[in-house]
Amino acid sequence: DHLTVIDLVLEQLEHVPGDEEIVVRTDSAAATHEFTDELRAANINFLMGYDLTNTVRRAILSVAESAWRPAIAQHGKTREGAWVAEITDALDLTGWPEGTRVIVRRERPHPGAQLSFTDHGGHRFLATLTDLTGDPVGLECLHRARANVEDRVRAAKQTGLENLPFRDFAHNAVWLEISLIAQDLTAQTQHLTLDGELAICEPKTLRYRLLHTAARLAFHARRATLRLQANWPWAHQLAAAFTRLAALPPPAR
């Protein structure tokens, strides 16, 4: 399934220049030899969660206190209560692609979070498997940014996946495809034609502000003109989106 998803993604990225680096970020479910080998063969780098096996835990607990460095947040500032270290040299990574590394983060759980019996010294640990070079702190921050995928899950619910309306599996499968197409179109619309808050808002907000804009389609001399309700607060942003859309270059054939 992971390989199928990557193939589908690459179909949509055909316009990326050949020298552009592509990095796949996943949770630990994708940390398999087959998947990483296929990524290496396709010249794609990876950042993925890595299971905290007993061997990994022992390696983490053997890290000297002086080796832990403060983690950074997405805005580049120090992330309070979190530290990063690399344990590559303490593990046998035979079988993984050449250059594979393991980076770990320890952090104090947020107030009210439950620690598990495997947590140590009041810290929670997370490991990252990667073949990227560079500073471990920056790579760990890059991997943590994949949490944005949860925003897409929430957005998918707003474009039809909150409920599957049919009893029959085949009809629900069609509903799923339509919902995903709607989400894809929404994301591409925001990326290509919108800016500011509208470029990052969720589908529910976008529907209210733009898709519900009152307008009238007028025809004259074989030409159609869309007349927007001028006093709608976001009418000018919708007009600007149409202008940007018209200015986009035609797709490559």
Secondary structure as the mmCIF struct_conf table of DSSP 4:
data_model
#
loop_
_struct_conf.conf_type_id
_struct_conf.id
_struct_conf.beg_label_comp_id
_struct_conf.beg_label_asym_id
_struct_conf.beg_label_seq_id
_struct_conf.end_label_comp_id
_struct_conf.end_label_asym_id
_struct_conf.end_label_seq_id
HELX_RH_AL_P HELX_RH_AL_P1 HIS A 2 GLN A 12
TURN_TY1_P TURN_TY1_P1 LEU A 13 HIS A 15
BEND BEND1 VAL A 16 VAL A 16
TURN_TY1_P TURN_TY1_P2 GLY A 18 ASP A 19
STRN STRN1 VAL A 23 THR A 26
HELX_RH_3T_P HELX_RH_3T_P1 SER A 28 ALA A 30
HELX_RH_AL_P HELX_RH_AL_P2 HIS A 33 ALA A 41
TURN_TY1_P TURN_TY1_P3 ALA A 42 ASN A 43
STRN STRN2 ASN A 45 TYR A 50
HELX_RH_AL_P HELX_RH_AL_P3 ASN A 54 LEU A 61
TURN_TY1_P TURN_TY1_P4 SER A 62 SER A 62
BEND BEND2 VAL A 63 VAL A 63
HELX_RH_3T_P HELX_RH_3T_P2 GLU A 65 ALA A 67
STRN STRN3 ARG A 69 ILE A 72
TURN_TY1_P TURN_TY1_P5 GLN A 74 HIS A 75
BEND BEND3 GLY A 76 LYS A 77
STRN STRN4 THR A 78 GLU A 86
HELX_RH_3T_P HELX_RH_3T_P3 THR A 88 ALA A 90
BEND BEND4 LEU A 91 LEU A 91
TURN_TY1_P TURN_TY1_P6 THR A 94 GLY A 95
BEND BEND5 TRP A 96 TRP A 96
HELX_LH_PP_P HELX_LH_PP_P1 PRO A 97 PRO A 97
TURN_TY1_P TURN_TY1_P7 GLU A 98 GLY A 99
STRN STRN5 ARG A 101 GLU A 107
HELX_LH_PP_P HELX_LH_PP_P2 ARG A 108 HIS A 110
TURN_TY1_P TURN_TY1_P8 PRO A 111 GLY A 112
HELX_LH_PP_P HELX_LH_PP_P3 ALA A 113 SER A 116
TURN_TY1_P TURN_TY1_P9 PHE A 117 THR A 118
STRN STRN6 HIS A 120 HIS A 120
TURN_TY1_P TURN_TY1_P10 GLY A 121 GLY A 122
STRN STRN7 HIS A 123 HIS A 123
STRN STRN8 ARG A 124 THR A 130
BEND BEND6 GLY A 134 GLY A 134
HELX_RH_AL_P HELX_RH_AL_P4 PRO A 136 ARG A 144
HELX_RH_3T_P HELX_RH_3T_P4 ALA A 145 ALA A 147
HELX_RH_AL_P HELX_RH_AL_P5 ASN A 148 ALA A 156
HELX_RH_PI_P HELX_RH_PI_P1 LYS A 157 LEU A 161
TURN_TY1_P TURN_TY1_P11 GLU A 162 GLU A 162
BEND BEND7 ARG A 167 ASP A 168
HELX_RH_AL_P HELX_RH_AL_P6 PHE A 169 THR A 193
HELX_RH_3T_P HELX_RH_3T_P5 GLY A 196 ALA A 199
TURN_TY1_P TURN_TY1_P12 ILE A 200 ILE A 200
HELX_RH_AL_P HELX_RH_AL_P7 PRO A 203 LEU A 206
HELX_RH_PI_P HELX_RH_PI_P2 ARG A 207 LEU A 211
TURN_TY1_P TURN_TY1_P13 HIS A 212 HIS A 212
STRN STRN9 ALA A 215 HIS A 220
TURN_TY1_P TURN_TY1_P14 ALA A 221 ARG A 222
STRN STRN10 ARG A 223 LEU A 228
TURN_TY1_P TURN_TY1_P15 ALA A 230 ASN A 231
BEND BEND8 TRP A 232 TRP A 232
TURN_TY1_P TURN_TY1_P16 PRO A 233 TRP A 234
HELX_RH_AL_P HELX_RH_AL_P8 ALA A 235 ALA A 247
BEND BEND9 LEU A 248 LEU A 248
HELX_LH_PP_P HELX_LH_PP_P4 PRO A 249 ALA A 252
#
